[in-house]
Amino acid sequence: MNYIYHILNDEKFSDWVIQAYSSSTPRKNKFILISDNGKVNHLKNGDFSVRTRNWLINEFTPNSKDIVIFYYLHLHSIKFLNKFSESEFKKVWIGYGSDYYYYLLNKFNFQPLYLKETNIIISRLNKSNILKKILLPFYQFLFFKFKVFPALQALDYFAPVIPNEFKLIKKVYPDLKFKYLNFTFGDISYLKCSNNFVNGSNILLGNSATYTCNHIDVLENLSAFRISNRFVIPLGYGNQKYKELLLDRLPQRFKKIDFYFIDKFLPIKEYNELLNQCGFAIMPHLRQQAMGNIFALLYSGTKLFLFIDNPVSEFLKNLDVIFFDIESLYVSPSLLDKPLSREQMLHNRQVIGKYYSKENSYSKVFQIDKL
């Protein structure tokens, strides 16, 4: 029998993967969570096995007609791909974003992902000796050239989170051989979005305690204006040092701003209840990030702000979504005075409801069985 092997991570969307493939593909699926200590924190669906990295690299050998799907490109995935680069079974990489922005769309070949204030924070929180700073880029270059790139060449298919990212990658690396795979993580029903539109004037800022959220840069630009809305800042996951800095620094530096911090991981229903109080959302990333949040916010009628250079802006424009740019917000903070009209909310719900429907997401899963 031929199998689809899913190399999973211990996170919420892995449950959706198990659910979607189990009900959508004729081929037998095997779901494998890689964990050396055997602990499982977020994955709730019990239909999976736990294996070590050593098992993946040294003991696992697929048959020639199998399909192996890697969700996120970890180091153990790279080692596996290099080992089986000449094997006939199909090799698929479904990217999360942070993996391919680190390897393929970083500041050297795409654009800087951190703004001025955030860069200062990164330097302070990641102090290292001068020799390490000099040698690290050289090591990263060699590692990519001799380990990562050969692994990428072994892939048959690659699925970025949004379609236009594939073009960005192929523009930088035209020699990569993998083909585009149309895949979408999750769907509206899985996110358990409320049927009611948002009812509140809070402003959601970012999605996590990660540098790419550029929190302080945005607040610095907006602090000169009189904004009475409460800022809701999710810090449930990400960089612990950065999280602690924000919890300490933001109330001190921006005394006139009312903050509410989500400083722990919340169940999706409880998290959505907080989002429903946010009539506005500022996602200050310079790369694709937080798409689950963005889909949920748009479906719920939130007025969304993105940087123009974020690839998500192009993606949403192509879908005909109504949203606004952060650059305009800096000039006209009054954009935070008025939420979307009901007509605009209904338009965005219709667009996102169609693109991110269960039927659409599951149809993409079904196509993988035919690779």
Secondary structure, DSSP 8 states (H G I E B T S, - for coil): --EEEEEE-SSHHHHHHHHHHHHH-SSEEEEEEE-SS---SS------EEE-HHIIIII----TT-EEEEES--HHHHHHHHHTTT-SSEEEEE--SHHHHHHTSSTTTS---S-HHHHHHHHHHT---HHHHHHHHHHHHHHIIIIIHHHHHH-SEEE-SSTHHHHHHHHH-TT---EE-------HHHHT--SS-----EEEE-SSB-GGG-HHHHHHHHTTS---S-EEEE-SSB-HHHHHHHHHHHHHH-TTS-EEEE-S---HHHHHHHHTTEEEEEE--SS---HHHHHHHHHTT-EEEE-TTSHHHHHHHHHT---EEHHHHHH-GGGGTS---HHHHHHHHHHHHHHT-HHHHHHHHHHHTT-
